[in-house]
Amino acid sequence: MKLIIAVGQDQDVKRLLTRLAEEGCGATKLASTGGFLRQGNTTLLIGVETERVERVVEVIKATCQSRKQLVTPMSGLEGSIGSYLPNPVEVSVGGATIFVLDVEGFAKI
């Protein structure tokens, strides 16, 4: 058995959970926050049999696509620079970070 930890953007998660349910996979949804953009992410914990890992990863890749987004950089000097507003920068967001771990034991109580 394997544990898949998938971290994706909030806007992709509803569709991903639907796709996983269609594949017969349950997931535990945890709210999280990204360190780079400081925006909401969702971390999914998905327990699957070893032979199903590849298919689940394919579903995640197909559902969590990266895209471009304009963001305004955060200044480390907030409050001390008056009305300075940095220009928005285009960054790539979305996609998913996926970890696959071995599971020594599993119990559903």
Number of C-alpha atoms within 10 A of each C-alpha: 16 20 18 21 19 20 26 28 22 17 13 18 20 11 14 19 19 13 17 19 12 10 13 10 15 16 18 11 15 11 11 17 16 13 9 7 13 10 11 14 21 20 22 23 17 19 22 18 10 13 10 14 17 9 12 18 17 10 14 24 16 12 20 21 14 14 10 11 12 12 13 12 13 11 12 8 8 10 9 9 10 8 8 10 11 11 10 11 11 11 11 10 16 18 19 22 14 16 13 15 12 11 14 7 7 9 4 3 3
